[in-house]
Amino acid sequence: MKKRFGIFNLLLVLVLFVTINAAGIAQTPPPPPPGGGHGIAGNTPPGSSAPIGEGMFLLIGLAGMYGSKKVCDYRNEVKSA
């Protein structure tokens, strides 16, 4: 009985695997981009003019402030102990 149950489970898993994969392949492709292109001056790649530098300076500044607070808290803890 256990052998039959194991074979049934194996077949069930294989059937589910095949049907799920077939459903994933059967999807339609995405629609084409709009006629005007991605950018203002034509068909430029999306996200090519994102201002990364400003966010990086903000992240570095916040990390510095967090680190200085941790150092200050540690020094106060050492003084009181």
C-alpha positions in Angstrom: 0.0 0.0 0.0 2.8 2.4 0.8 4.5 1.7 -2.5 1.2 2.6 -4.3 0.9 5.8 -2.2 4.5 6.8 -3.1 3.9 6.2 -6.8 0.7 8.2 -6.7 2.5 11.1 -5.0 5.3 11.0 -7.5 2.8 11.1 -10.4 0.8 13.9 -8.8 3.9 16.0 -8.4 5.0 15.4 -12.0 1.6 16.3 -13.4 1.4 19.4 -11.3 5.0 20.4 -12.3 4.3 20.0 -16.0 0.9 21.8 -15.9 2.3 24.7 -13.9 5.3 25.1 -16.4 3.0 24.9 -19.4 0.8 27.6 -17.9 3.8 29.8 -17.4 5.0 29.4 -21.0 1.6 30.1 -22.4 1.5 33.8 -21.3 1.3 36.5 -24.0 4.3 38.7 -24.5 4.2 42.3 -23.1 2.9 45.1 -25.4 5.4 47.2 -27.3 6.4 50.6 -25.8 4.4 53.7 -26.8 5.2 55.4 -30.1 7.0 58.4 -28.6 9.8 56.3 -27.1 11.1 56.3 -23.6 12.8 59.7 -23.3 12.1 63.3 -24.2 14.7 63.3 -27.0 13.8 60.0 -28.6 14.1 56.4 -27.7 16.6 56.5 -24.8 16.9 53.6 -22.3 14.6 54.0 -19.3 16.1 55.4 -16.2 19.3 56.7 -17.9 18.9 60.2 -16.5 18.1 59.4 -12.9 19.9 61.7 -10.4 21.8 59.1 -8.3 24.4 61.4 -6.8 22.0 63.4 -4.6 20.5 60.3 -3.0 24.0 58.9 -2.4 25.1 62.1 -0.6 22.0 61.9 1.6 22.6 58.2 2.4 26.3 58.9 3.3 25.3 61.8 5.5 22.7 59.9 7.3 25.1 57.0 7.8 27.7 59.4 9.3 25.1 60.9 11.6 24.0 57.4 12.8 27.6 56.3 13.3 28.5 59.4 15.3 25.4 58.9 17.5 26.5 55.3 18.2 30.0 56.4 19.1 28.6 59.1 21.4 26.2 56.7 23.1 29.1 54.2 23.6 31.4 56.9 25.1 28.6 57.9 27.5 28.0 54.3 28.5 31.8 53.7 29.2 32.0 56.9 31.3 29.0 55.9 33.5 30.2 52.4 34.0 
